[in-house]
Amino acid sequence: MAIGYVLINCDLGSEESVISELKTIEGVTEVHGIFGAYDILTRVESKQVETLRETITWKIRKIAKIRSTLTLMGIEGQQ
């Protein structure tokens, strides 16, 4: 199982709409609004690393109100 965490910065006031949209994406298993340097923390899972990368690149990062992301990928076998 490939797991990634995506830290998201979004436009001010758009957090709720971005969270709602993230929850509709296949593979997104958790979404949390957070305080600090980032606005949202998202956990993404997939059976294959390539599918995980595609979900992050082509679905999550393309959401209109997202300004920037930081992706942390889990190391297989160290979970």
C-alpha positions as a printed NumPy array, in Angstrom:
array([[  0.   ,   0.   ,   0.   ],
       [  1.399,   3.399,  -1.01 ],
       [  0.601,   6.249,   1.394],
       [  1.168,   9.957,   0.954],
       [  0.413,  13.003,   3.055],
       [ -0.281,  16.274,   1.29 ],
       [  0.061,  19.564,   3.158],
       [ -1.99 ,  22.225,   1.386],
       [ -2.072,  26.022,   1.341],
       [ -5.239,  27.461,  -0.154],
       [ -6.821,  30.86 ,  -0.746],
       [ -8.011,  32.595,   2.396],
       [-11.574,  31.566,   3.216],
       [-11.658,  28.668,   0.746],
       [-10.7  ,  25.945,   3.227],
       [-14.18 ,  24.441,   3.573],
       [-14.802,  24.228,  -0.176],
       [-11.351,  22.698,  -0.79 ],
       [-11.93 ,  20.153,   2.004],
       [-15.306,  19.225,   0.467],
       [-13.729,  18.725,  -2.947],
       [-10.835,  16.683,  -1.537],
       [-13.301,  14.29 ,   0.13 ],
       [-14.752,  13.386,  -3.292],
       [-11.409,  12.198,  -4.708],
       [-10.866,   8.446,  -4.837],
       [ -7.916,   7.449,  -2.665],
       [ -8.236,  10.364,  -0.243],
       [ -8.78 ,   8.675,   3.121],
       [ -8.468,  11.604,   5.54 ],
       [ -8.791,  15.383,   5.31 ],
       [ -8.173,  17.749,   8.219],
       [ -8.209,  21.51 ,   8.52 ],
       [ -5.109,  22.467,  10.511],
       [ -3.439,  25.48 ,  12.125],
       [  0.115,  26.519,  11.308],
       [  2.093,  26.977,   8.11 ],
       [ -0.442,  24.907,   6.123],
       [ -4.231,  24.996,   5.971],
       [ -5.157,  21.367,   5.221],
       [ -3.605,  17.939,   5.815],
       [ -4.702,  15.136,   3.494],
       [ -3.867,  11.422,   3.58 ],
       [ -3.922,   9.598,   0.256],
       [ -3.677,   5.826,  -0.239],
       [ -3.3  ,   3.619,  -3.28 ],
       [ -2.199,   0.101,  -4.07 ],
       [  0.441,   1.445,  -6.472],
       [  2.851,   4.366,  -6.064],
       [  2.203,   5.537,  -9.623],
       [ -1.557,   5.794,  -8.994],
       [ -0.836,   7.752,  -5.814],
       [  1.373,  10.19 ,  -7.739],
       [ -1.265,  10.637, -10.418],
       [ -3.968,  11.342,  -7.823],
       [ -1.826,  14.004,  -6.167],
       [ -0.578,  15.589,  -9.398],
       [ -3.687,  15.502, -11.578],
       [ -6.54 ,  15.638,  -9.051],
       [ -5.453,  17.26 ,  -5.8  ],
       [ -3.   ,  19.852,  -7.144],
       [ -5.458,  20.919,  -9.87 ],
       [ -8.142,  22.098,  -7.412],
       [ -8.71 ,  25.766,  -8.252],
       [ -8.303,  27.358,  -4.809],
       [ -5.112,  25.492,  -3.869],
       [ -2.034,  27.753,  -3.877],
       [  0.687,  25.238,  -3.028],
       [  1.275,  21.721,  -1.731],
       [  3.987,  19.735,   0.014],
       [  3.822,  15.972,  -0.427],
       [  5.33 ,  13.481,   2.006],
       [  5.53 ,   9.916,   0.715],
       [  5.674,   6.933,   3.03 ],
       [  8.491,   4.397,   2.637],
       [  7.122,   0.952,   1.879],
       [  8.063,  -1.564,   4.536],
       [  8.469,   1.108,   7.224],
       [  4.799,   1.526,   8.092]])
